[in-house]
Amino acid sequence: MSSIDEIRAVRLKKLQALKKAGIDPYPAEAKREIFLSDAIAQFADLEKSGEEKWVAGRVMSLRGQGAIIFITLYDGTASFQGMLKKDVIGEEKLSFWGEVVDIGDFVELHGKFFTTGRGEKTIEATDWRMLSKSLRPLPEKWHGLTDTDERYRKRYLDILMNPELKDLFEKKEKFWDVTRAFMKSRGFMEVETPTLEVTTGGAEANPFKTHHNDYDLDVYLRISIGELWQKRLMAAGFPKTFEIGRIYRNEGSSPEHTQEFTNMEFYWSYADYKDGMNLVRDLYIDIAKKVFGTTKFTSHGYTFDLGDEWEMIDYAGKVKEMTGIDVLSSSEGDMKKKLVELGIKFEGENSERLTDSLWKYCRKQISGPAFLINHPTIVAPLSKANPENPKTTERFQPIIAGSEVGNGYSELNDPIDQNERFIAQQKLIEAGDTEAMMHDDEFVEMLEYGMPPTCGFGFGERLFAFLVDKPLRETQLFPLMKPKE
């Protein structure tokens, strides 16, 4: 087998042969008149008319030699067979093709459409042009593309050689298209909010920090889709808003976590968490039906049907049922003892982190679909307290396949309560908690002017990853990679 350097050297000679013949190996202009998918759809008419057309694409296979050559072209819409025949295209053009064209090159063919004796739709070339000369072989003709690190680095080859992966990303686009259409159909206005913030808010996560030179100011990449900004829009009089965009969290990688991803958040004035749950269930079912054609899924070892009745799970009640610990009244010592007993790794030793760690242990045993409700106040600093039990809040999270795939609240609009919770979060920051929420004086000031009762909710790419039963990184076009050493 030739080495990659040897293959590249041969192709560089072919590149020079093209230039010597006065041919630009990388022309700006293409003569293509029809996509290959349209050639297939319109084939009967094209064949009957005898009309010649220009088609273009990447050469994915080459078969035959001498007087006749068959190729497979792929242009991103479909694959199509081409034929170059000496007594049609001419000996000179066919010979030159054999001298300079390789699998992986982009070419265009001009010719008539016909059906071969084997029933294959084909274009018989009367002319051809080079559009882009490839200098490296495609993976299947070299050593394959099996290493995960290489697949992510060379995603363009990964997608080219794996039709299922291309289909995955087309589904992902439809996932967000359906989400956007659903929100607009329910009267929500799409907005854009800042991605650079002086203080991060709307979630508990470690932010990325950068510096604004003109203002000589440290700023942060947002960790939520404008939660504190969209709430300002509620105060401004917009009744329903939503945003789909990128967020950034300086955290570790796992099958469910990555540093950059897309989320959607909506805010709905004069609505509460019960209204939000009804809307979210309808949204998830709409996504399932329109993107996947079903509400039934098997993912991460779980089977669930989004069309079923969604269970309501009480946070403290479920943790007590599964661990014997009442997170609303147990001491930090008792919670740590139980976590050690269960063999659960946990970060941070304050009540918030310990409570969250106990819940995550329980969550992994729930297939869903379900809504987690009645979160303890300590783990929901932006949510209204439950009037029936002030130790809990009006927060809700959809649960499927042992994971949360969304987060919503009856939003806190009491400025005094909100300020006190910010102060409590600040104490966690000072104690070393890098994920606690920063104090935002201007947001509290806005609440003092008044914000109507509001339901807010957000979800992201994790939902899509779970519905397609893939790790989150696998569903990203270009995951963040360390540079090669």
C-alpha positions as a Python dict, from the first residue, in 0.01 Angstrom:
ca = {
    (1, 'M'): (0, 0, 0),
    (2, 'S'): (132, 344, -90),
    (3, 'S'): (196, 592, 187),
    (4, 'I'): (-9, 910, 216),
    (5, 'D'): (298, 1109, 110),
    (6, 'E'): (344, 894, -200),
    (7, 'I'): (-22, 928, -296),
    (8, 'R'): (-5, 1304, -247),
    (9, 'A'): (310, 1327, -459),
    (10, 'V'): (138, 1147, -748),
    (11, 'R'): (-162, 1376, -725),
    (12, 'L'): (59, 1685, -721),
    (13, 'K'): (203, 1566, -1054),
    (14, 'K'): (-152, 1539, -1190),
    (15, 'L'): (-216, 1891, -1064),
    (16, 'Q'): (85, 2012, -1261),
    (17, 'A'): (-36, 1822, -1568),
    (18, 'L'): (-365, 2014, -1552),
    (19, 'K'): (-182, 2345, -1526),
    (20, 'K'): (55, 2253, -1810),
    (21, 'A'): (-250, 2185, -2029),
    (22, 'G'): (-373, 2537, -1952),
    (23, 'I'): (-651, 2416, -1722),
    (24, 'D'): (-725, 2585, -1388),
    (25, 'P'): (-755, 2300, -1132),
    (26, 'Y'): (-966, 2524, -905),
    (27, 'P'): (-1191, 2742, -1124),
    (28, 'A'): (-1437, 2979, -957),
    (29, 'E'): (-1712, 2914, -1209),
    (30, 'A'): (-1914, 2594, -1239),
    (31, 'K'): (-2148, 2530, -1531),
    (32, 'R'): (-2379, 2299, -1335),
    (33, 'E'): (-2741, 2337, -1441),
    (34, 'I'): (-2916, 2081, -1224),
    (35, 'F'): (-2868, 1915, -884),
    (36, 'L'): (-2829, 1539, -894),
    (37, 'S'): (-3140, 1493, -682),
    (38, 'D'): (-3336, 1693, -942),
    (39, 'A'): (-3181, 1485, -1220),
    (40, 'I'): (-3323, 1176, -1052),
    (41, 'A'): (-3663, 1336, -994),
    (42, 'Q'): (-3686, 1466, -1352),
    (43, 'F'): (-3508, 1174, -1516),
    (44, 'A'): (-3796, 1048, -1732),
    (45, 'D'): (-3843, 1390, -1891),
    (46, 'L'): (-3468, 1447, -1932),
    (47, 'E'): (-3421, 1109, -2098),
    (48, 'K'): (-3718, 1157, -2329),
    (49, 'S'): (-3614, 1506, -2440),
    (50, 'G'): (-3256, 1408, -2517),
    (51, 'E'): (-3150, 1746, -2381),
    (52, 'E'): (-2790, 1779, -2261),
    (53, 'K'): (-2717, 1923, -1917),
    (54, 'W'): (-2419, 2001, -1697),
    (55, 'V'): (-2407, 1811, -1367),
    (56, 'A'): (-2137, 1829, -1101),
    (57, 'G'): (-2014, 1655, -791),
    (58, 'R'): (-1734, 1469, -617),
    (59, 'V'): (-1607, 1148, -780),
    (60, 'M'): (-1685, 875, -529),
    (61, 'S'): (-1599, 573, -745),
    (62, 'L'): (-1422, 493, -1072),
    (63, 'R'): (-1479, 172, -1267),
    (64, 'G'): (-1354, 51, -1601),
    (65, 'Q'): (-1072, 159, -1826),
    (66, 'G'): (-983, 196, -2191),
    (67, 'A'): (-1285, 275, -2408),
    (68, 'I'): (-1542, 319, -2131),
    (69, 'I'): (-1535, 449, -1773),
    (70, 'F'): (-1817, 455, -1519),
    (71, 'I'): (-1811, 693, -1223),
    (72, 'T'): (-2031, 778, -927),
    (73, 'L'): (-2087, 1149, -865),
    (74, 'Y'): (-2209, 1289, -532),
    (75, 'D'): (-2311, 1654, -488),
    (76, 'G'): (-2459, 1650, -137),
    (77, 'T'): (-2814, 1601, -266),
    (78, 'A'): (-2778, 1255, -426),
    (79, 'S'): (-2544, 1012, -598),
    (80, 'F'): (-2565, 961, -975),
    (81, 'Q'): (-2386, 748, -1232),
    (82, 'G'): (-2179, 903, -1508),
    (83, 'M'): (-2032, 734, -1814),
    (84, 'L'): (-1741, 844, -2032),
    (85, 'K'): (-1724, 656, -2361),
    (86, 'K'): (-1441, 700, -2613),
    (87, 'D'): (-1662, 707, -2922),
    (88, 'V'): (-1885, 976, -2764),
    (89, 'I'): (-1655, 1203, -2565),
    (90, 'G'): (-1352, 1149, -2786),
    (91, 'E'): (-1023, 969, -2729),
    (92, 'E'): (-831, 1281, -2626),
    (93, 'K'): (-1072, 1389, -2350),
    (94, 'L'): (-1110, 1034, -2219),
    (95, 'S'): (-735, 980, -2217),
    (96, 'F'): (-674, 1307, -2033),
    (97, 'W'): (-941, 1210, -1777),
    (98, 'G'): (-748, 889, -1708),
    (99, 'E'): (-428, 1086, -1660),
    (100, 'V'): (-550, 1347, -1411),
    (101, 'V'): (-874, 1241, -1235),
    (102, 'D'): (-889, 1056, -900),
    (103, 'I'): (-1157, 953, -659),
    (104, 'G'): (-1224, 1259, -443),
    (105, 'D'): (-1195, 1514, -724),
    (106, 'F'): (-1481, 1752, -798),
    (107, 'V'): (-1575, 1743, -1167),
    (108, 'E'): (-1866, 1833, -1389),
    (109, 'L'): (-2004, 1637, -1684),
    (110, 'H'): (-2204, 1759, -1982),
    (111, 'G'): (-2421, 1506, -2160),
    (112, 'K'): (-2748, 1323, -2223),
    (113, 'F'): (-2943, 1108, -1980),
    (114, 'F'): (-3019, 745, -2051),
    (115, 'T'): (-3093, 416, -1875),
    (116, 'T'): (-2834, 138, -1895),
    (117, 'G'): (-2919, -223, -1971),
    (118, 'R'): (-2906, -287, -1597),
    (119, 'G'): (-3164, -13, -1536),
    (120, 'E'): (-2916, 241, -1396),
    (121, 'K'): (-2998, 610, -1447),
    (122, 'T'): (-2689, 756, -1613),
    (123, 'I'): (-2550, 1065, -1781),
    (124, 'E'): (-2338, 992, -2088),
    (125, 'A'): (-2071, 1262, -2104),
    (126, 'T'): (-1991, 1457, -2415),
    (127, 'D'): (-1758, 1687, -2220),
    (128, 'W'): (-1607, 1723, -1872),
    (129, 'R'): (-1430, 1983, -1657),
    (130, 'M'): (-1218, 1972, -1343),
    (131, 'L'): (-1368, 2182, -1061),
    (132, 'S'): (-1135, 2097, -771),
    (133, 'K'): (-839, 1861, -774),
    (134, 'S'): (-803, 1661, -450),
    (135, 'L'): (-452, 1599, -320),
    (136, 'R'): (-538, 1347, -47),
    (137, 'P'): (-732, 1020, -78),
    (138, 'L'): (-1073, 975, 82),
    (139, 'P'): (-1069, 761, 400),
    (140, 'E'): (-1211, 436, 265),
    (141, 'K'): (-942, 440, -4),
    (142, 'W'): (-670, 508, 252),
    (143, 'H'): (-695, 370, 608),
    (144, 'G'): (-1056, 437, 704),
    (145, 'L'): (-1172, 694, 957),
    (146, 'T'): (-1234, 489, 1271),
    (147, 'D'): (-1058, 681, 1550),
    (148, 'T'): (-1307, 904, 1735),
    (149, 'D'): (-1057, 1187, 1776),
    (150, 'E'): (-981, 1182, 1402),
    (151, 'R'): (-1350, 1167, 1314),
    (152, 'Y'): (-1419, 1484, 1513),
    (153, 'R'): (-1113, 1664, 1373),
    (154, 'K'): (-1200, 1568, 1015),
    (155, 'R'): (-1575, 1598, 1048),
    (156, 'Y'): (-1602, 1690, 680),
    (157, 'L'): (-1474, 1342, 588),
    (158, 'D'): (-1675, 1177, 866),
    (159, 'I'): (-1998, 1322, 725),
    (160, 'L'): (-1899, 1260, 361),
    (161, 'M'): (-1833, 891, 419),
    (162, 'N'): (-2119, 831, 662),
    (163, 'P'): (-2466, 902, 518),
    (164, 'E'): (-2628, 826, 857),
    (165, 'L'): (-2431, 1109, 1015),
    (166, 'K'): (-2542, 1351, 745),
    (167, 'D'): (-2901, 1244, 812),
    (168, 'L'): (-2846, 1308, 1184),
    (169, 'F'): (-2752, 1671, 1126),
    (170, 'E'): (-3039, 1723, 884),
    (171, 'K'): (-3268, 1596, 1159),
    (172, 'K'): (-3105, 1835, 1405),
    (173, 'E'): (-3178, 2130, 1178),
    (174, 'K'): (-3540, 2014, 1155),
    (175, 'F'): (-3548, 1977, 1535),
    (176, 'W'): (-3481, 2350, 1576),
    (177, 'D'): (-3704, 2445, 1281),
    (178, 'V'): (-3997, 2262, 1440),
    (179, 'T'): (-3921, 2424, 1777),
    (180, 'R'): (-3915, 2773, 1623),
    (181, 'A'): (-4237, 2713, 1427),
    (182, 'F'): (-4413, 2577, 1736),
    (183, 'M'): (-4319, 2876, 1951),
    (184, 'K'): (-4430, 3123, 1684),
    (185, 'S'): (-4756, 2935, 1635),
    (186, 'R'): (-4824, 2988, 2007),
    (187, 'G'): (-4770, 3365, 1979),
    (188, 'F'): (-4410, 3390, 2106),
    (189, 'M'): (-4187, 3658, 1954),
    (190, 'E'): (-3828, 3561, 1869),
    (191, 'V'): (-3568, 3795, 2024),
    (192, 'E'): (-3191, 3831, 2052),
    (193, 'T'): (-3017, 3905, 2382),
    (194, 'P'): (-2649, 3966, 2469),
    (195, 'T'): (-2395, 3686, 2459),
    (196, 'L'): (-2139, 3897, 2648),
    (197, 'E'): (-2241, 3986, 3004),
    (198, 'V'): (-2090, 4177, 3293),
    (199, 'T'): (-2248, 3925, 3532),
    (200, 'T'): (-2370, 3582, 3429),
    (201, 'G'): (-2719, 3476, 3524),
    (202, 'G'): (-3000, 3235, 3455),
    (203, 'A'): (-2812, 2917, 3542),
    (204, 'E'): (-2557, 2769, 3777),
    (205, 'A'): (-2240, 2707, 3577),
    (206, 'N'): (-1877, 2811, 3557),
    (207, 'P'): (-1852, 3080, 3284),
    (208, 'F'): (-1582, 3158, 3030),
    (209, 'K'): (-1418, 3492, 3103),
    (210, 'T'): (-1271, 3735, 2851),
    (211, 'H'): (-1175, 4103, 2835),
    (212, 'H'): (-1332, 4396, 2649),
    (213, 'N'): (-1039, 4617, 2546),
    (214, 'D'): (-1231, 4934, 2462),
    (215, 'Y'): (-1416, 4940, 2795),
    (216, 'D'): (-1121, 4784, 2981),
    (217, 'L'): (-1374, 4549, 3132),
    (218, 'D'): (-1384, 4178, 3213),
    (219, 'V'): (-1693, 4014, 3064),
    (220, 'Y'): (-1836, 3664, 3050),
    (221, 'L'): (-1980, 3448, 2775),
    (222, 'R'): (-2342, 3380, 2865),
    (223, 'I'): (-2441, 3058, 3040),
    (224, 'S'): (-2813, 3088, 2961),
    (225, 'I'): (-3019, 3217, 2668),
    (226, 'G'): (-3075, 3561, 2809),
    (227, 'E'): (-3288, 3462, 3108),
    (228, 'L'): (-3236, 3786, 3299),
    (229, 'W'): (-3266, 3984, 2975),
    (230, 'Q'): (-3588, 3819, 2861),
    (231, 'K'): (-3739, 3885, 3203),
    (232, 'R'): (-3661, 4252, 3147),
    (233, 'L'): (-3870, 4219, 2830),
    (234, 'M'): (-4159, 4091, 3041),
    (235, 'A'): (-4130, 4411, 3246),
    (236, 'A'): (-4117, 4607, 2919),
    (237, 'G'): (-4456, 4473, 2817),
    (238, 'F'): (-4374, 4193, 2573),
    (239, 'P'): (-4617, 3911, 2663),
    (240, 'K'): (-4428, 3616, 2512),
    (241, 'T'): (-4065, 3591, 2395),
    (242, 'F'): (-3820, 3317, 2303),
    (243, 'E'): (-3463, 3288, 2179),
    (244, 'I'): (-3262, 3006, 2020),
    (245, 'G'): (-2888, 3053, 2049),
    (246, 'R'): (-2548, 2940, 2172),
    (247, 'I'): (-2438, 2926, 2534),
    (248, 'Y'): (-2098, 2856, 2687),
    (249, 'R'): (-2006, 2673, 3007),
    (250, 'N'): (-1653, 2614, 3128),
    (251, 'E'): (-1715, 2262, 3249),
    (252, 'G'): (-1596, 1909, 3184),
    (253, 'S'): (-1694, 1692, 2891),
    (254, 'S'): (-1920, 1391, 2928),
    (255, 'P'): (-2186, 1213, 2721),
    (256, 'E'): (-2432, 1479, 2848),
    (257, 'H'): (-2209, 1787, 2880),
    (258, 'T'): (-2002, 2002, 2649),
    (259, 'Q'): (-1861, 2354, 2659),
    (260, 'E'): (-2068, 2512, 2379),
    (261, 'F'): (-2418, 2422, 2267),
    (262, 'T'): (-2753, 2553, 2144),
    (263, 'N'): (-3046, 2618, 2378),
    (264, 'M'): (-3395, 2761, 2351),
    (265, 'E'): (-3556, 2964, 2627),
    (266, 'F'): (-3904, 3115, 2641),
    (267, 'Y'): (-4071, 3357, 2883),
    (268, 'W'): (-4448, 3385, 2914),
    (269, 'S'): (-4608, 3662, 3116),
    (270, 'Y'): (-4920, 3599, 3325),
    (271, 'A'): (-4843, 3224, 3323),
    (272, 'D'): (-4707, 2988, 3590),
    (273, 'Y'): (-4519, 2659, 3597),
    (274, 'K'): (-4837, 2456, 3546),
    (275, 'D'): (-4905, 2644, 3222),
    (276, 'G'): (-4542, 2585, 3128),
    (277, 'M'): (-4564, 2210, 3179),
    (278, 'N'): (-4866, 2184, 2950),
    (279, 'L'): (-4691, 2385, 2678),
    (280, 'V'): (-4364, 2192, 2709),
    (281, 'R'): (-4535, 1854, 2685),
    (282, 'D'): (-4711, 1969, 2368),
    (283, 'L'): (-4380, 2102, 2229),
    (284, 'Y'): (-4188, 1779, 2293),
    (285, 'I'): (-4461, 1567, 2136),
    (286, 'D'): (-4473, 1801, 1835),
    (287, 'I'): (-4094, 1767, 1792),
    (288, 'A'): (-4113, 1388, 1825),
    (289, 'K'): (-4386, 1349, 1565),
    (290, 'K'): (-4257, 1600, 1307),
    (291, 'V'): (-3885, 1521, 1331),
    (292, 'F'): (-3887, 1149, 1412),
    (293, 'G'): (-4234, 1037, 1311),
    (294, 'T'): (-4296, 870, 1648),
    (295, 'T'): (-4335, 942, 2019),
    (296, 'K'): (-4173, 612, 2121),
    (297, 'F'): (-3798, 603, 2185),
    (298, 'T'): (-3526, 375, 2320),
    (299, 'S'): (-3231, 574, 2453),
    (300, 'H'): (-2939, 525, 2690),
    (301, 'G'): (-3085, 190, 2799),
    (302, 'Y'): (-3435, 326, 2867),
    (303, 'T'): (-3760, 297, 2673),
    (304, 'F'): (-4025, 571, 2694),
    (305, 'D'): (-4321, 715, 2505),
    (306, 'L'): (-4366, 1092, 2509),
    (307, 'G'): (-4730, 1035, 2422),
    (308, 'D'): (-4792, 862, 2756),
    (309, 'E'): (-4920, 1036, 3068),
    (310, 'W'): (-4631, 1232, 3222),
    (311, 'E'): (-4571, 1140, 3588),
    (312, 'M'): (-4534, 1421, 3844),
    (313, 'I'): (-4234, 1347, 4067),
    (314, 'D'): (-4192, 1528, 4399),
    (315, 'Y'): (-3824, 1611, 4443),
    (316, 'A'): (-3790, 1558, 4819),
    (317, 'G'): (-4037, 1271, 4822),
    (318, 'K'): (-3848, 1075, 4553),
    (319, 'V'): (-3508, 1130, 4719),
    (320, 'K'): (-3646, 1013, 5055),
    (321, 'E'): (-3810, 712, 4892),
    (322, 'M'): (-3485, 603, 4727),
    (323, 'T'): (-3225, 706, 4988),
    (324, 'G'): (-3406, 761, 5319),
    (325, 'I'): (-3278, 1121, 5332),
    (326, 'D'): (-3516, 1417, 5365),
    (327, 'V'): (-3328, 1690, 5179),
    (328, 'L'): (-3558, 1956, 5327),
    (329, 'S'): (-3452, 1886, 5685),
    (330, 'S'): (-3145, 1658, 5696),
    (331, 'S'): (-2808, 1798, 5802),
    (332, 'E'): (-2514, 1830, 5568),
    (333, 'G'): (-2342, 1559, 5774),
    (334, 'D'): (-2624, 1312, 5720),
    (335, 'M'): (-2633, 1385, 5346),
    (336, 'K'): (-2256, 1338, 5311),
    (337, 'K'): (-2274, 1014, 5507),
    (338, 'K'): (-2546, 880, 5278),
    (339, 'L'): (-2357, 981, 4963),
    (340, 'V'): (-2046, 799, 5088),
    (341, 'E'): (-2259, 498, 5180),
    (342, 'L'): (-2407, 489, 4828),
    (343, 'G'): (-2063, 527, 4670),
    (344, 'I'): (-2158, 854, 4499),
    (345, 'K'): (-1884, 1099, 4405),
    (346, 'F'): (-1977, 1458, 4484),
    (347, 'E'): (-1820, 1800, 4446),
    (348, 'G'): (-1868, 2066, 4712),
    (349, 'E'): (-1994, 2005, 5062),
    (350, 'N'): (-2262, 2274, 5096),
    (351, 'S'): (-2630, 2185, 5119),
    (352, 'E'): (-2700, 2280, 4758),
    (353, 'R'): (-2437, 2051, 4606),
    (354, 'L'): (-2516, 1764, 4844),
    (355, 'T'): (-2888, 1788, 4769),
    (356, 'D'): (-2820, 1794, 4396),
    (357, 'S'): (-2589, 1491, 4419),
    (358, 'L'): (-2853, 1286, 4601),
    (359, 'W'): (-3113, 1377, 4339),
    (360, 'K'): (-2883, 1279, 4051),
    (361, 'Y'): (-2846, 935, 4205),
    (362, 'C'): (-3224, 897, 4204),
    (363, 'R'): (-3270, 1049, 3858),
    (364, 'K'): (-3072, 772, 3691),
    (365, 'Q'): (-3344, 526, 3791),
    (366, 'I'): (-3630, 709, 3616),
    (367, 'S'): (-3717, 638, 3250),
    (368, 'G'): (-3990, 901, 3212),
    (369, 'P'): (-4156, 1083, 3063),
    (370, 'A'): (-4205, 1277, 3384),
    (371, 'F'): (-4190, 1624, 3533),
    (372, 'L'): (-3975, 1677, 3840),
    (373, 'I'): (-4147, 1937, 4064),
    (374, 'N'): (-4123, 2094, 4411),
    (375, 'H'): (-3746, 2153, 4403),
    (376, 'P'): (-3594, 2272, 4732),
    (377, 'T'): (-3541, 2649, 4737),
    (378, 'I'): (-3166, 2608, 4774),
    (379, 'V'): (-3134, 2450, 4427),
    (380, 'A'): (-3370, 2695, 4255),
    (381, 'P'): (-3250, 3053, 4322),
    (382, 'L'): (-3464, 3210, 4045),
    (383, 'S'): (-3790, 3026, 4110),
    (384, 'K'): (-4095, 3133, 4311),
    (385, 'A'): (-4143, 2963, 4645),
    (386, 'N'): (-4434, 2722, 4668),
    (387, 'P'): (-4702, 2893, 4883),
    (388, 'E'): (-4801, 2555, 5029),
    (389, 'N'): (-4444, 2476, 5134),
    (390, 'P'): (-4197, 2770, 5127),
    (391, 'K'): (-3902, 2528, 5146),
    (392, 'T'): (-3985, 2420, 4791),
    (393, 'T'): (-4032, 2609, 4465),
    (394, 'E'): (-4254, 2614, 4156),
    (395, 'R'): (-3987, 2467, 3931),
    (396, 'F'): (-4028, 2188, 3676),
    (397, 'Q'): (-3790, 1971, 3475),
    (398, 'P'): (-3883, 1716, 3207),
    (399, 'I'): (-3719, 1378, 3279),
    (400, 'I'): (-3650, 1113, 3016),
    (401, 'A'): (-3399, 828, 3013),
    (402, 'G'): (-3262, 914, 3356),
    (403, 'S'): (-3177, 1275, 3274),
    (404, 'E'): (-3322, 1625, 3289),
    (405, 'V'): (-3394, 1756, 2941),
    (406, 'G'): (-3522, 2104, 3023),
    (407, 'N'): (-3575, 2344, 3311),
    (408, 'G'): (-3859, 2582, 3393),
    (409, 'Y'): (-4004, 2799, 3670),
    (410, 'S'): (-4275, 3018, 3793),
    (411, 'E'): (-4022, 3299, 3782),
    (412, 'L'): (-3934, 3485, 4099),
    (413, 'N'): (-4055, 3845, 4072),
    (414, 'D'): (-4028, 3952, 4438),
    (415, 'P'): (-3723, 4188, 4440),
    (416, 'I'): (-3654, 4145, 4813),
    (417, 'D'): (-3668, 3765, 4798),
    (418, 'Q'): (-3454, 3768, 4482),
    (419, 'N'): (-3191, 3990, 4641),
    (420, 'E'): (-3170, 3764, 4945),
    (421, 'R'): (-3118, 3462, 4721),
    (422, 'F'): (-2847, 3644, 4527),
    (423, 'I'): (-2675, 3722, 4858),
    (424, 'A'): (-2692, 3353, 4953),
    (425, 'Q'): (-2541, 3260, 4615),
    (426, 'Q'): (-2265, 3518, 4664),
    (427, 'K'): (-2169, 3349, 4991),
    (428, 'L'): (-2133, 3021, 4799),
    (429, 'I'): (-1903, 3196, 4548),
    (430, 'E'): (-1692, 3335, 4832),
    (431, 'A'): (-1671, 2985, 4976),
    (432, 'G'): (-1525, 2859, 4648),
    (433, 'D'): (-1833, 2745, 4453),
    (434, 'T'): (-1749, 2836, 4091),
    (435, 'E'): (-2099, 2748, 3964),
    (436, 'A'): (-2304, 2963, 4203),
    (437, 'M'): (-2501, 3254, 4057),
    (438, 'M'): (-2356, 3606, 4052),
    (439, 'H'): (-2537, 3896, 4216),
    (440, 'D'): (-2706, 4124, 3960),
    (441, 'D'): (-2804, 4460, 4112),
    (442, 'E'): (-2957, 4593, 3791),
    (443, 'F'): (-3182, 4289, 3762),
    (444, 'V'): (-3306, 4341, 4118),
    (445, 'E'): (-3365, 4707, 4032),
    (446, 'M'): (-3579, 4598, 3736),
    (447, 'L'): (-3786, 4377, 3967),
    (448, 'E'): (-3843, 4676, 4195),
    (449, 'Y'): (-4009, 4852, 3901),
    (450, 'G'): (-4227, 4544, 3866),
    (451, 'M'): (-4241, 4228, 3653),
    (452, 'P'): (-4569, 4039, 3593),
    (453, 'P'): (-4613, 3675, 3697),
    (454, 'T'): (-4405, 3485, 3443),
    (455, 'C'): (-4325, 3129, 3342),
    (456, 'G'): (-3979, 3068, 3197),
    (457, 'F'): (-3839, 2751, 3044),
    (458, 'G'): (-3532, 2634, 2854),
    (459, 'F'): (-3399, 2322, 2688),
    (460, 'G'): (-3111, 2240, 2458),
    (461, 'E'): (-2921, 1996, 2244),
    (462, 'R'): (-2929, 1735, 2519),
    (463, 'L'): (-3293, 1662, 2432),
    (464, 'F'): (-3199, 1597, 2070),
    (465, 'A'): (-2905, 1378, 2177),
    (466, 'F'): (-3134, 1167, 2394),
    (467, 'L'): (-3399, 1130, 2123),
    (468, 'V'): (-3138, 1003, 1876),
    (469, 'D'): (-2964, 798, 2149),
    (470, 'K'): (-2621, 953, 2095),
    (471, 'P'): (-2360, 1119, 2319),
    (472, 'L'): (-2393, 1499, 2304),
    (473, 'R'): (-2055, 1546, 2130),
    (474, 'E'): (-2160, 1310, 1853),
    (475, 'T'): (-2455, 1538, 1771),
    (476, 'Q'): (-2233, 1845, 1730),
    (477, 'L'): (-2097, 1930, 1388),
    (478, 'F'): (-1758, 2046, 1516),
    (479, 'P'): (-1692, 1958, 1885),
    (480, 'L'): (-1417, 2154, 2060),
    (481, 'M'): (-1087, 1970, 2020),
    (482, 'K'): (-742, 2021, 2170),
    (483, 'P'): (-484, 2121, 1906),
    (484, 'K'): (-261, 1838, 1788),
    (485, 'E'): (81, 1848, 1952),
}
